C-alpha cells in the first residue's frame, strides 16, 4: 500500500513538473512590448526632424539663453537631491 501511494505521489509530482514545459503562447507574450512601442511612437511628432539641419528662425537670442540656463539649473537641483 505504501509503495502504491509513493508511486502515485511520484507520478503526480512528475506530471506537475512537466506540465509547465508545455504552456501555450498567451496574448501577453504575443503582445509583449507593443504598448510601450505604441506610446513611444505616439509621442514622436516628426520622426524626420533630426535630418533637418536648417537654422531655427524666430527665436530671440536672449530668450534662448534664458531657457538654456533654466535647463542647466534643473540638472543641478536634481543632482543635489
mmCIF file of the N, C-alpha and C atoms, coordinates in Angstrom:
data_MODEL
# 
_entry.id   MODEL 
# 
loop_
_atom_site.group_PDB 
_atom_site.id 
_atom_site.type_symbol 
_atom_site.label_atom_id 
_atom_site.label_alt_id 
_atom_site.label_comp_id 
_atom_site.label_asym_id 
_atom_site.label_entity_id 
_atom_site.label_seq_id 
_atom_site.pdbx_PDB_ins_code 
_atom_site.Cartn_x 
_atom_site.Cartn_y 
_atom_site.Cartn_z 
_atom_site.occupancy 
_atom_site.B_iso_or_equiv 
_atom_site.pdbx_formal_charge 
_atom_site.auth_seq_id 
_atom_site.auth_comp_id 
_atom_site.auth_asym_id 
_atom_site.auth_atom_id 
_atom_site.pdbx_PDB_model_num 
ATOM 1   N N  . UNK A 1 1  ? 0.823  -1.191 0.000   1.00 0.00 ? 1  UNK A N  1 
ATOM 2   C CA . UNK A 1 1  ? 0.000  0.000  0.000   1.00 0.00 ? 1  UNK A CA 1 
ATOM 3   C C  . UNK A 1 1  ? 0.874  1.264  0.000   1.00 0.00 ? 1  UNK A C  1 
ATOM 4   N N  . UNK A 1 2  ? 1.958  1.224  0.784   1.00 0.00 ? 2  UNK A N  1 
ATOM 5   C CA . UNK A 1 2  ? 2.856  2.381  0.868   1.00 0.00 ? 2  UNK A CA 1 
ATOM 6   C C  . UNK A 1 2  ? 3.555  2.620  -0.469  1.00 0.00 ? 2  UNK A C  1 
ATOM 7   N N  . UNK A 1 3  ? 3.974  1.558  -1.124  1.00 0.00 ? 3  UNK A N  1 
ATOM 8   C CA . UNK A 1 3  ? 4.634  1.722  -2.426  1.00 0.00 ? 3  UNK A CA 1 
ATOM 9   C C  . UNK A 1 3  ? 3.648  2.257  -3.465  1.00 0.00 ? 3  UNK A C  1 
ATOM 10  N N  . UNK A 1 4  ? 2.436  1.825  -3.415  1.00 0.00 ? 4  UNK A N  1 
ATOM 11  C CA . UNK A 1 4  ? 1.426  2.309  -4.354  1.00 0.00 ? 4  UNK A CA 1 
ATOM 12  C C  . UNK A 1 4  ? 1.180  3.817  -4.127  1.00 0.00 ? 4  UNK A C  1 
ATOM 13  N N  . UNK A 1 5  ? 1.122  4.231  -2.866  1.00 0.00 ? 5  UNK A N  1 
ATOM 14  C CA . UNK A 1 5  ? 0.901  5.636  -2.527  1.00 0.00 ? 5  UNK A CA 1 
ATOM 15  C C  . UNK A 1 5  ? 2.106  6.488  -2.954  1.00 0.00 ? 5  UNK A C  1 
ATOM 16  N N  . UNK A 1 6  ? 3.310  6.002  -2.712  1.00 0.00 ? 6  UNK A N  1 
ATOM 17  C CA . UNK A 1 6  ? 4.509  6.736  -3.116  1.00 0.00 ? 6  UNK A CA 1 
ATOM 18  C C  . UNK A 1 6  ? 4.626  6.824  -4.643  1.00 0.00 ? 6  UNK A C  1 
ATOM 19  N N  . UNK A 1 7  ? 4.240  5.746  -5.303  1.00 0.00 ? 7  UNK A N  1 
ATOM 20  C CA . UNK A 1 7  ? 4.257  5.740  -6.765  1.00 0.00 ? 7  UNK A CA 1 
ATOM 21  C C  . UNK A 1 7  ? 3.270  6.760  -7.309  1.00 0.00 ? 7  UNK A C  1 
ATOM 22  N N  . UNK A 1 8  ? 2.093  6.821  -6.715  1.00 0.00 ? 8  UNK A N  1 
ATOM 23  C CA . UNK A 1 8  ? 1.085  7.781  -7.142  1.00 0.00 ? 8  UNK A CA 1 
ATOM 24  C C  . UNK A 1 8  ? 1.546  9.222  -6.891  1.00 0.00 ? 8  UNK A C  1 
ATOM 25  N N  . UNK A 1 9  ? 2.151  9.462  -5.745  1.00 0.00 ? 9  UNK A N  1 
ATOM 26  C CA . UNK A 1 9  ? 2.672  10.794 -5.433  1.00 0.00 ? 9  UNK A CA 1 
ATOM 27  C C  . UNK A 1 9  ? 3.791  11.162 -6.410  1.00 0.00 ? 9  UNK A C  1 
ATOM 28  N N  . UNK A 1 10 ? 4.666  10.232 -6.716  1.00 0.00 ? 10 UNK A N  1 
ATOM 29  C CA . UNK A 1 10 ? 5.745  10.471 -7.677  1.00 0.00 ? 10 UNK A CA 1 
ATOM 30  C C  . UNK A 1 10 ? 5.206  10.764 -9.066  1.00 0.00 ? 10 UNK A C  1 
ATOM 31  N N  . UNK A 1 11 ? 4.162  10.033 -9.472  1.00 0.00 ? 11 UNK A N  1 
ATOM 32  C CA . UNK A 1 11 ? 3.561  10.253 -10.783 1.00 0.00 ? 11 UNK A CA 1 
ATOM 33  C C  . UNK A 1 11 ? 2.913  11.634 -10.859 1.00 0.00 ? 11 UNK A C  1 
ATOM 34  N N  . UNK A 1 12 ? 2.216  12.010 -9.813  1.00 0.00 ? 12 UNK A N  1 
ATOM 35  C CA . UNK A 1 12 ? 1.581  13.325 -9.784  1.00 0.00 ? 12 UNK A CA 1 
ATOM 36  C C  . UNK A 1 12 ? 2.642  14.428 -9.800  1.00 0.00 ? 12 UNK A C  1 
ATOM 37  N N  . UNK A 1 13 ? 3.705  14.256 -9.022  1.00 0.00 ? 13 UNK A N  1 
ATOM 38  C CA . UNK A 1 13 ? 4.775  15.252 -8.999  1.00 0.00 ? 13 UNK A CA 1 
ATOM 39  C C  . UNK A 1 13 ? 5.426  15.377 -10.373 1.00 0.00 ? 13 UNK A C  1 
ATOM 40  N N  . UNK A 1 14 ? 5.662  14.267 -11.047 1.00 0.00 ? 14 UNK A N  1 
ATOM 41  C CA . UNK A 1 14 ? 6.254  14.278 -12.387 1.00 0.00 ? 14 UNK A CA 1 
ATOM 42  C C  . UNK A 1 14 ? 5.338  14.990 -13.369 1.00 0.00 ? 14 UNK A C  1 
ATOM 43  N N  . UNK A 1 15 ? 4.056  14.727 -13.298 1.00 0.00 ? 15 UNK A N  1 
ATOM 44  C CA . UNK A 1 15 ? 3.110  15.387 -14.196 1.00 0.00 ? 15 UNK A CA 1 
ATOM 45  C C  . UNK A 1 15 ? 3.057  16.889 -13.935 1.00 0.00 ? 15 UNK A C  1 
ATOM 46  N N  . UNK A 1 16 ? 3.118  17.285 -12.678 1.00 0.00 ? 16 UNK A N  1 
ATOM 47  C CA . UNK A 1 16 ? 3.103  18.711 -12.354 1.00 0.00 ? 16 UNK A CA 1 
ATOM 48  C C  . UNK A 1 16 ? 4.362  19.415 -12.843 1.00 0.00 ? 16 UNK A C  1 
ATOM 49  N N  . UNK A 1 17 ? 5.487  18.738 -12.710 1.00 0.00 ? 17 UNK A N  1 
ATOM 50  C CA . UNK A 1 17 ? 6.755  19.331 -13.158 1.00 0.00 ? 17 UNK A CA 1 
ATOM 51  C C  . UNK A 1 17 ? 6.755  19.521 -14.670 1.00 0.00 ? 17 UNK A C  1 
ATOM 52  N N  . UNK A 1 18 ? 6.325  18.497 -15.410 1.00 0.00 ? 18 UNK A N  1 
ATOM 53  C CA . UNK A 1 18 ? 6.363  18.572 -16.869 1.00 0.00 ? 18 UNK A CA 1 
ATOM 54  C C  . UNK A 1 18 ? 5.197  19.340 -17.467 1.00 0.00 ? 18 UNK A C  1 
ATOM 55  N N  . UNK A 1 19 ? 4.173  19.644 -16.680 1.00 0.00 ? 19 UNK A N  1 
ATOM 56  C CA . UNK A 1 19 ? 3.057  20.413 -17.228 1.00 0.00 ? 19 UNK A CA 1 
ATOM 57  C C  . UNK A 1 19 ? 3.478  21.864 -17.493 1.00 0.00 ? 19 UNK A C  1 
ATOM 58  N N  . UNK A 1 20 ? 4.481  22.366 -16.795 1.00 0.00 ? 20 UNK A N  1 
ATOM 59  C CA . UNK A 1 20 ? 4.968  23.717 -17.033 1.00 0.00 ? 20 UNK A CA 1 
ATOM 60  C C  . UNK A 1 20 ? 5.742  23.848 -18.326 1.00 0.00 ? 20 UNK A C  1 
ATOM 61  N N  . UNK A 1 21 ? 6.226  22.768 -18.882 1.00 0.00 ? 21 UNK A N  1 
ATOM 62  C CA . UNK A 1 21 ? 7.009  22.819 -20.118 1.00 0.00 ? 21 UNK A CA 1 
ATOM 63  C C  . UNK A 1 21 ? 6.133  22.960 -21.351 1.00 0.00 ? 21 UNK A C  1 
ATOM 64  N N  . UNK A 1 22 ? 4.887  22.638 -21.254 1.00 0.00 ? 22 UNK A N  1 
ATOM 65  C CA . UNK A 1 22 ? 4.031  22.642 -22.430 1.00 0.00 ? 22 UNK A CA 1 
ATOM 66  C C  . UNK A 1 22 ? 3.045  23.786 -22.458 1.00 0.00 ? 22 UNK A C  1 
ATOM 67  N N  . UNK A 1 23 ? 3.415  24.947 -21.941 1.00 0.00 ? 23 UNK A N  1 
ATOM 68  C CA . UNK A 1 23 ? 2.479  26.063 -21.925 1.00 0.00 ? 23 UNK A CA 1 
ATOM 69  C C  . UNK A 1 23 ? 2.307  26.636 -23.320 1.00 0.00 ? 23 UNK A C  1 
ATOM 70  N N  . UNK A 1 24 ? 1.107  27.119 -23.593 1.00 0.00 ? 24 UNK A N  1 
ATOM 71  C CA . UNK A 1 24 ? 0.817  27.735 -24.881 1.00 0.00 ? 24 UNK A CA 1 
ATOM 72  C C  . UNK A 1 24 ? 1.175  29.212 -24.832 1.00 0.00 ? 24 UNK A C  1 
ATOM 73  N N  . UNK A 1 25 ? 1.344  29.797 -25.998 1.00 0.00 ? 25 UNK A N  1 
ATOM 74  C CA . UNK A 1 25 ? 1.626  31.216 -26.088 1.00 0.00 ? 25 UNK A CA 1 
ATOM 75  C C  . UNK A 1 25 ? 0.371  31.991 -25.699 1.00 0.00 ? 25 UNK A C  1 
ATOM 76  N N  . UNK A 1 26 ? 0.532  32.944 -24.806 1.00 0.00 ? 26 UNK A N  1 
ATOM 77  C CA . UNK A 1 26 ? -0.609 33.720 -24.335 1.00 0.00 ? 26 UNK A CA 1 
ATOM 78  C C  . UNK A 1 26 ? -0.679 35.054 -25.070 1.00 0.00 ? 26 UNK A C  1 
ATOM 79  N N  . UNK A 1 27 ? -1.761 35.778 -24.895 1.00 0.00 ? 27 UNK A N  1 
ATOM 80  C CA . UNK A 1 27 ? -1.901 37.101 -25.506 1.00 0.00 ? 27 UNK A CA 1 
ATOM 81  C C  . UNK A 1 27 ? -0.831 38.050 -24.964 1.00 0.00 ? 27 UNK A C  1 
ATOM 82  N N  . UNK A 1 28 ? -0.499 37.890 -23.689 1.00 0.00 ? 28 UNK A N  1 
ATOM 83  C CA . UNK A 1 28 ? 0.516  38.756 -23.098 1.00 0.00 ? 28 UNK A CA 1 
ATOM 84  C C  . UNK A 1 28 ? 1.875  38.533 -23.756 1.00 0.00 ? 28 UNK A C  1 
ATOM 85  N N  . UNK A 1 29 ? 2.253  37.289 -23.964 1.00 0.00 ? 29 UNK A N  1 
ATOM 86  C CA . UNK A 1 29 ? 3.557  37.039 -24.576 1.00 0.00 ? 29 UNK A CA 1 
ATOM 87  C C  . UNK A 1 29 ? 3.566  37.437 -26.052 1.00 0.00 ? 29 UNK A C  1 
ATOM 88  N N  . UNK A 1 30 ? 2.424  37.352 -26.709 1.00 0.00 ? 30 UNK A N  1 
ATOM 89  C CA . UNK A 1 30 ? 2.355  37.745 -28.109 1.00 0.00 ? 30 UNK A CA 1 
ATOM 90  C C  . UNK A 1 30 ? 2.469  39.260 -28.279 1.00 0.00 ? 30 UNK A C  1 
ATOM 91  N N  . UNK A 1 31 ? 1.897  40.005 -27.343 1.00 0.00 ? 31 UNK A N  1 
ATOM 92  C CA . UNK A 1 31 ? 1.869  41.461 -27.452 1.00 0.00 ? 31 UNK A CA 1 
ATOM 93  C C  . UNK A 1 31 ? 2.878  42.130 -26.530 1.00 0.00 ? 31 UNK A C  1 
ATOM 94  N N  . UNK A 1 32 ? 3.876  41.411 -26.087 1.00 0.00 ? 32 UNK A N  1 
ATOM 95  C CA . UNK A 1 32 ? 4.847  41.941 -25.142 1.00 0.00 ? 32 UNK A CA 1 
ATOM 96  C C  . UNK A 1 32 ? 5.583  43.134 -25.749 1.00 0.00 ? 32 UNK A C  1 
ATOM 97  N N  . UNK A 1 33 ? 5.483  44.300 -25.100 1.00 0.00 ? 33 UNK A N  1 
ATOM 98  C CA . UNK A 1 33 ? 6.186  45.492 -25.548 1.00 0.00 ? 33 UNK A CA 1 
ATOM 99  C C  . UNK A 1 33 ? 5.428  46.340 -26.539 1.00 0.00 ? 33 UNK A C  1 
ATOM 100 N N  . UNK A 1 34 ? 4.301  45.876 -27.042 1.00 0.00 ? 34 UNK A N  1 
ATOM 101 C CA . UNK A 1 34 ? 3.580  46.655 -28.047 1.00 0.00 ? 34 UNK A CA 1 
ATOM 102 C C  . UNK A 1 34 ? 2.972  47.915 -27.446 1.00 0.00 ? 34 UNK A C  1 
ATOM 103 N N  . UNK A 1 35 ? 2.576  47.873 -26.192 1.00 0.00 ? 35 UNK A N  1 
ATOM 104 C CA . UNK A 1 35 ? 2.025  49.056 -25.542 1.00 0.00 ? 35 UNK A CA 1 
ATOM 105 C C  . UNK A 1 35 ? 3.099  50.130 -25.416 1.00 0.00 ? 35 UNK A C  1 
ATOM 106 N N  . UNK A 1 36 ? 4.300  49.724 -25.030 1.00 0.00 ? 36 UNK A N  1 
ATOM 107 C CA . UNK A 1 36 ? 5.414  50.670 -24.913 1.00 0.00 ? 36 UNK A CA 1 
ATOM 108 C C  . UNK A 1 36 ? 5.745  51.280 -26.273 1.00 0.00 ? 36 UNK A C  1 
ATOM 109 N N  . UNK A 1 37 ? 5.836  50.453 -27.291 1.00 0.00 ? 37 UNK A N  1 
ATOM 110 C CA . UNK A 1 37 ? 6.170  50.951 -28.629 1.00 0.00 ? 37 UNK A CA 1 
ATOM 111 C C  . UNK A 1 37 ? 5.079  51.883 -29.148 1.00 0.00 ? 37 UNK A C  1 
ATOM 112 N N  . UNK A 1 38 ? 3.828  51.563 -28.880 1.00 0.00 ? 38 UNK A N  1 
ATOM 113 C CA . UNK A 1 38 ? 2.722  52.411 -29.313 1.00 0.00 ? 38 UNK A CA 1 
ATOM 114 C C  . UNK A 1 38 ? 2.782  53.777 -28.631 1.00 0.00 ? 38 UNK A C  1 
ATOM 115 N N  . UNK A 1 39 ? 3.046  53.792 -27.334 1.00 0.00 ? 39 UNK A N  1 
ATOM 116 C CA . UNK A 1 39 ? 3.149  55.057 -26.605 1.00 0.00 ? 39 UNK A CA 1 
ATOM 117 C C  . UNK A 1 39 ? 4.347  55.864 -27.090 1.00 0.00 ? 39 UNK A C  1 
ATOM 118 N N  . UNK A 1 40 ? 5.461  55.202 -27.352 1.00 0.00 ? 40 UNK A N  1 
ATOM 119 C CA . UNK A 1 40 ? 6.660  55.899 -27.828 1.00 0.00 ? 40 UNK A CA 1 
ATOM 120 C C  . UNK A 1 40 ? 6.401  56.524 -29.196 1.00 0.00 ? 40 UNK A C  1 
ATOM 121 N N  . UNK A 1 41 ? 5.790  55.790 -30.099 1.00 0.00 ? 41 UNK A N  1 
ATOM 122 C CA . UNK A 1 41 ? 5.523  56.305 -31.432 1.00 0.00 ? 41 UNK A CA 1 
ATOM 123 C C  . UNK A 1 41 ? 4.492  57.431 -31.397 1.00 0.00 ? 41 UNK A C  1 
ATOM 124 N N  . UNK A 1 42 ? 3.581  57.393 -30.448 1.00 0.00 ? 42 UNK A N  1 
ATOM 125 C CA . UNK A 1 42 ? 2.575  58.449 -30.326 1.00 0.00 ? 42 UNK A CA 1 
ATOM 126 C C  . UNK A 1 42 ? 3.187  59.760 -29.862 1.00 0.00 ? 42 UNK A C  1 
ATOM 127 N N  . UNK A 1 43 ? 4.313  59.708 -29.192 1.00 0.00 ? 43 UNK A N  1 
ATOM 128 C CA . UNK A 1 43 ? 4.951  60.914 -28.672 1.00 0.00 ? 43 UNK A CA 1 
ATOM 129 C C  . UNK A 1 43 ? 5.922  61.548 -29.665 1.00 0.00 ? 43 UNK A C  1 
ATOM 130 N N  . UNK A 1 44 ? 6.196  60.882 -30.756 1.00 0.00 ? 44 UNK A N  1 
ATOM 131 C CA . UNK A 1 44 ? 7.127  61.419 -31.753 1.00 0.00 ? 44 UNK A CA 1 
ATOM 132 C C  . UNK A 1 44 ? 6.322  62.240 -32.757 1.00 0.00 ? 44 UNK A C  1 
ATOM 133 N N  . UNK A 1 45 ? 6.501  63.562 -32.721 1.00 0.00 ? 45 UNK A N  1 
ATOM 134 C CA . UNK A 1 45 ? 5.746  64.439 -33.602 1.00 0.00 ? 45 UNK A CA 1 
ATOM 135 C C  . UNK A 1 45 ? 6.258  64.350 -35.040 1.00 0.00 ? 45 UNK A C  1 
ATOM 136 N N  . UNK A 1 46 ? 7.561  64.416 -35.187 1.00 0.00 ? 46 UNK A N  1 
ATOM 137 C CA . UNK A 1 46 ? 8.158  64.391 -36.520 1.00 0.00 ? 46 UNK A CA 1 
ATOM 138 C C  . UNK A 1 46 ? 9.395  63.504 -36.488 1.00 0.00 ? 46 UNK A C  1 
ATOM 139 N N  . UNK A 1 47 ? 9.290  62.263 -36.955 1.00 0.00 ? 47 UNK A N  1 
ATOM 140 C CA . UNK A 1 47 ? 10.447 61.356 -36.920 1.00 0.00 ? 47 UNK A CA 1 
ATOM 141 C C  . UNK A 1 47 ? 11.622 61.829 -37.787 1.00 0.00 ? 47 UNK A C  1 
ATOM 142 N N  . UNK A 1 48 ? 11.365 62.669 -38.765 1.00 0.00 ? 48 UNK A N  1 
ATOM 143 C CA . UNK A 1 48 ? 12.408 63.136 -39.678 1.00 0.00 ? 48 UNK A CA 1 
ATOM 144 C C  . UNK A 1 48 ? 13.054 64.439 -39.193 1.00 0.00 ? 48 UNK A C  1 
ATOM 145 N N  . UNK A 1 49 ? 12.725 64.909 -38.003 1.00 0.00 ? 49 UNK A N  1 
ATOM 146 C CA . UNK A 1 49 ? 13.204 66.206 -37.521 1.00 0.00 ? 49 UNK A CA 1 
ATOM 147 C C  . UNK A 1 49 ? 14.723 66.259 -37.400 1.00 0.00 ? 49 UNK A C  1 
ATOM 148 N N  . UNK A 1 50 ? 15.365 65.182 -37.084 1.00 0.00 ? 50 UNK A N  1 
ATOM 149 C CA . UNK A 1 50 ? 16.815 65.178 -36.929 1.00 0.00 ? 50 UNK A CA 1 
ATOM 150 C C  . UNK A 1 50 ? 17.567 65.378 -38.225 1.00 0.00 ? 50 UNK A C  1 
ATOM 151 N N  . UNK A 1 51 ? 16.908 65.151 -39.339 1.00 0.00 ? 51 UNK A N  1 
ATOM 152 C CA . UNK A 1 51 ? 17.560 65.302 -40.640 1.00 0.00 ? 51 UNK A CA 1 
ATOM 153 C C  . UNK A 1 51 ? 17.541 66.748 -41.136 1.00 0.00 ? 51 UNK A C  1 
ATOM 154 N N  . UNK A 1 52 ? 16.716 67.591 -40.519 1.00 0.00 ? 52 UNK A N  1 
ATOM 155 C CA . UNK A 1 52 ? 16.627 68.987 -40.929 1.00 0.00 ? 52 UNK A CA 1 
ATOM 156 C C  . UNK A 1 52 ? 17.699 69.789 -40.196 1.00 0.00 ? 52 UNK A C  1 
ATOM 157 N N  . UNK A 1 53 ? 18.704 70.257 -40.926 1.00 0.00 ? 53 UNK A N  1 
ATOM 158 C CA . UNK A 1 53 ? 19.817 70.975 -40.322 1.00 0.00 ? 53 UNK A CA 1 
ATOM 159 C C  . UNK A 1 53 ? 19.727 72.482 -40.520 1.00 0.00 ? 53 UNK A C  1 
ATOM 160 N N  . UNK A 1 54 ? 18.577 72.981 -40.989 1.00 0.00 ? 54 UNK A N  1 
ATOM 161 C CA . UNK A 1 54 ? 18.397 74.417 -41.164 1.00 0.00 ? 54 UNK A CA 1 
ATOM 162 C C  . UNK A 1 54 ? 18.385 75.109 -39.804 1.00 0.00 ? 54 UNK A C  1 
ATOM 163 N N  . UNK A 1 55 ? 18.837 76.371 -39.789 1.00 0.00 ? 55 UNK A N  1 
ATOM 164 C CA . UNK A 1 55 ? 18.822 77.120 -38.537 1.00 0.00 ? 55 UNK A CA 1 
ATOM 165 C C  . UNK A 1 55 ? 17.387 77.464 -38.154 1.00 0.00 ? 55 UNK A C  1 
ATOM 166 N N  . UNK A 1 56 ? 17.159 77.565 -36.874 1.00 0.00 ? 56 UNK A N  1 
ATOM 167 C CA . UNK A 1 56 ? 15.836 77.886 -36.368 1.00 0.00 ? 56 UNK A CA 1 
ATOM 168 C C  . UNK A 1 56 ? 15.627 79.384 -36.490 1.00 0.00 ? 56 UNK A C  1 
ATOM 169 N N  . UNK A 1 57 ? 14.531 79.772 -37.074 1.00 0.00 ? 57 UNK A N  1 
ATOM 170 C CA . UNK A 1 57 ? 14.238 81.181 -37.298 1.00 0.00 ? 57 UNK A CA 1 
ATOM 171 C C  . UNK A 1 57 ? 13.129 81.604 -36.343 1.00 0.00 ? 57 UNK A C  1 
ATOM 172 N N  . UNK A 1 58 ? 13.273 82.817 -35.786 1.00 0.00 ? 58 UNK A N  1 
ATOM 173 C CA . UNK A 1 58 ? 12.194 83.367 -34.988 1.00 0.00 ? 58 UNK A CA 1 
ATOM 174 C C  . UNK A 1 58 ? 12.414 83.308 -33.490 1.00 0.00 ? 58 UNK A C  1 
ATOM 175 N N  . UNK A 1 59 ? 13.535 82.816 -33.030 1.00 0.00 ? 59 UNK A N  1 
ATOM 176 C CA . UNK A 1 59 ? 13.801 82.795 -31.593 1.00 0.00 ? 59 UNK A CA 1 
ATOM 177 C C  . UNK A 1 59 ? 14.771 83.911 -31.239 1.00 0.00 ? 59 UNK A C  1 
ATOM 178 N N  . UNK A 1 60 ? 14.430 84.655 -30.206 1.00 0.00 ? 60 UNK A N  1 
ATOM 179 C CA . UNK A 1 60 ? 15.286 85.731 -29.715 1.00 0.00 ? 60 UNK A CA 1 
ATOM 180 C C  . UNK A 1 60 ? 16.477 85.118 -28.975 1.00 0.00 ? 60 UNK A C  1 
ATOM 181 N N  . UNK A 1 61 ? 17.660 85.632 -29.205 1.00 0.00 ? 61 UNK A N  1 
ATOM 182 C CA . UNK A 1 61 ? 18.869 85.093 -28.587 1.00 0.00 ? 61 UNK A CA 1 
ATOM 183 C C  . UNK A 1 61 ? 18.826 85.141 -27.071 1.00 0.00 ? 61 UNK A C  1 
ATOM 184 N N  . UNK A 1 62 ? 18.329 86.247 -26.504 1.00 0.00 ? 62 UNK A N  1 
ATOM 185 C CA . UNK A 1 62 ? 18.248 86.386 -25.045 1.00 0.00 ? 62 UNK A CA 1 
ATOM 186 C C  . UNK A 1 62 ? 17.248 85.379 -24.461 1.00 0.00 ? 62 UNK A C  1 
ATOM 187 N N  . UNK A 1 63 ? 16.130 85.172 -25.147 1.00 0.00 ? 63 UNK A N  1 
ATOM 188 C CA . UNK A 1 63 ? 15.128 84.211 -24.661 1.00 0.00 ? 63 UNK A CA 1 
ATOM 189 C C  . UNK A 1 63 ? 15.695 82.800 -24.675 1.00 0.00 ? 63 UNK A C  1 
ATOM 190 N N  . UNK A 1 64 ? 16.411 82.474 -25.723 1.00 0.00 ? 64 UNK A N  1 
ATOM 191 C CA . UNK A 1 64 ? 17.020 81.148 -25.818 1.00 0.00 ? 64 UNK A CA 1 
ATOM 192 C C  . UNK A 1 64 ? 18.060 80.963 -24.719 1.00 0.00 ? 64 UNK A C  1 
ATOM 193 N N  . UNK A 1 65 ? 18.840 81.993 -24.457 1.00 0.00 ? 65 UNK A N  1 
ATOM 194 C CA . UNK A 1 65 ? 19.857 81.908 -23.414 1.00 0.00 ? 65 UNK A CA 1 
ATOM 195 C C  . UNK A 1 65 ? 19.210 81.658 -22.050 1.00 0.00 ? 65 UNK A C  1 
ATOM 196 N N  . UNK A 1 66 ? 18.101 82.327 -21.775 1.00 0.00 ? 66 UNK A N  1 
ATOM 197 C CA . UNK A 1 66 ? 17.387 82.112 -20.507 1.00 0.00 ? 66 UNK A CA 1 
ATOM 198 C C  . UNK A 1 66 ? 16.860 80.681 -20.392 1.00 0.00 ? 66 UNK A C  1 
ATOM 199 N N  . UNK A 1 67 ? 16.321 80.178 -21.475 1.00 0.00 ? 67 UNK A N  1 
ATOM 200 C CA . UNK A 1 67 ? 15.780 78.813 -21.469 1.00 0.00 ? 67 UNK A CA 1 
ATOM 201 C C  . UNK A 1 67 ? 16.896 77.804 -21.225 1.00 0.00 ? 67 UNK A C  1 
ATOM 202 N N  . UNK A 1 68 ? 18.015 77.977 -21.889 1.00 0.00 ? 68 UNK A N  1 
ATOM 203 C CA . UNK A 1 68 ? 19.139 77.051 -21.728 1.00 0.00 ? 68 UNK A CA 1 
ATOM 204 C C  . UNK A 1 68 ? 19.667 77.107 -20.295 1.00 0.00 ? 68 UNK A C  1 
ATOM 205 N N  . UNK A 1 69 ? 19.726 78.298 -19.719 1.00 0.00 ? 69 UNK A N  1 
ATOM 206 C CA . UNK A 1 69 ? 20.220 78.432 -18.343 1.00 0.00 ? 69 UNK A CA 1 
ATOM 207 C C  . UNK A 1 69 ? 19.275 77.741 -17.359 1.00 0.00 ? 69 UNK A C  1 
ATOM 208 N N  . UNK A 1 70 ? 17.969 77.892 -17.545 1.00 0.00 ? 70 UNK A N  1 
ATOM 209 C CA . UNK A 1 70 ? 16.995 77.206 -16.681 1.00 0.00 ? 70 UNK A CA 1 
ATOM 210 C C  . UNK A 1 70 ? 17.123 75.683 -16.839 1.00 0.00 ? 70 UNK A C  1 
ATOM 211 N N  . UNK A 1 71 ? 17.370 75.251 -18.063 1.00 0.00 ? 71 UNK A N  1 
ATOM 212 C CA . UNK A 1 71 ? 17.552 73.827 -18.341 1.00 0.00 ? 71 UNK A CA 1 
ATOM 213 C C  . UNK A 1 71 ? 18.757 73.282 -17.571 1.00 0.00 ? 71 UNK A C  1 
ATOM 214 N N  . UNK A 1 72 ? 19.849 74.013 -17.608 1.00 0.00 ? 72 UNK A N  1 
ATOM 215 C CA . UNK A 1 72 ? 21.056 73.578 -16.899 1.00 0.00 ? 72 UNK A CA 1 
ATOM 216 C C  . UNK A 1 72 ? 20.861 73.613 -15.388 1.00 0.00 ? 72 UNK A C  1 
ATOM 217 N N  . UNK A 1 73 ? 20.161 74.625 -14.878 1.00 0.00 ? 73 UNK A N  1 
ATOM 218 C CA . UNK A 1 73 ? 19.890 74.709 -13.439 1.00 0.00 ? 73 UNK A CA 1 
ATOM 219 C C  . UNK A 1 73 ? 19.029 73.540 -12.977 1.00 0.00 ? 73 UNK A C  1 
ATOM 220 N N  . UNK A 1 74 ? 18.165 73.050 -13.834 1.00 0.00 ? 74 UNK A N  1 
ATOM 221 C CA . UNK A 1 74 ? 17.327 71.894 -13.492 1.00 0.00 ? 74 UNK A CA 1 
ATOM 222 C C  . UNK A 1 74 ? 18.163 70.663 -13.189 1.00 0.00 ? 74 UNK A C  1 
ATOM 223 N N  . UNK A 1 75 ? 19.261 70.501 -13.899 1.00 0.00 ? 75 UNK A N  1 
ATOM 224 C CA . UNK A 1 75 ? 20.134 69.356 -13.643 1.00 0.00 ? 75 UNK A CA 1 
ATOM 225 C C  . UNK A 1 75 ? 20.898 69.512 -12.339 1.00 0.00 ? 75 UNK A C  1 
ATOM 226 N N  . UNK A 1 76 ? 21.232 70.733 -11.997 1.00 0.00 ? 76 UNK A N  1 
ATOM 227 C CA . UNK A 1 76 ? 21.952 70.959 -10.740 1.00 0.00 ? 76 UNK A CA 1 
ATOM 228 C C  . UNK A 1 76 ? 21.070 70.636 -9.545  1.00 0.00 ? 76 UNK A C  1 
ATOM 229 N N  . UNK A 1 77 ? 19.796 70.981 -9.612  1.00 0.00 ? 77 UNK A N  1 
ATOM 230 C CA . UNK A 1 77 ? 18.887 70.679 -8.492  1.00 0.00 ? 77 UNK A CA 1 
ATOM 231 C C  . UNK A 1 77 ? 18.615 69.186 -8.404  1.00 0.00 ? 77 UNK A C  1 
ATOM 232 N N  . UNK A 1 78 ? 18.612 68.500 -9.517  1.00 0.00 ? 78 UNK A N  1 
ATOM 233 C CA . UNK A 1 78 ? 18.395 67.042 -9.496  1.00 0.00 ? 78 UNK A CA 1 
ATOM 234 C C  . UNK A 1 78 ? 19.581 66.318 -8.868  1.00 0.00 ? 78 UNK A C  1 
ATOM 235 N N  . UNK A 1 79 ? 20.778 66.802 -9.087  1.00 0.00 ? 79 UNK A N  1 
ATOM 236 C CA . UNK A 1 79 ? 21.958 66.141 -8.573  1.00 0.00 ? 79 UNK A CA 1 
ATOM 237 C C  . UNK A 1 79 ? 22.124 66.348 -7.077  1.00 0.00 ? 79 UNK A C  1 
ATOM 238 N N  . UNK A 1 80 ? 21.609 67.447 -6.534  1.00 0.00 ? 80 UNK A N  1 
ATOM 239 C CA . UNK A 1 80 ? 21.773 67.714 -5.105  1.00 0.00 ? 80 UNK A CA 1 
ATOM 240 C C  . UNK A 1 80 ? 20.762 66.972 -4.255  1.00 0.00 ? 80 UNK A C  1 
ATOM 241 N N  . UNK A 1 81 ? 19.699 66.472 -4.840  1.00 0.00 ? 81 UNK A N  1 
ATOM 242 C CA . UNK A 1 81 ? 18.658 65.776 -4.063  1.00 0.00 ? 81 UNK A CA 1 
ATOM 243 C C  . UNK A 1 81 ? 19.073 64.406 -3.667  1.00 0.00 ? 81 UNK A C  1 
# 
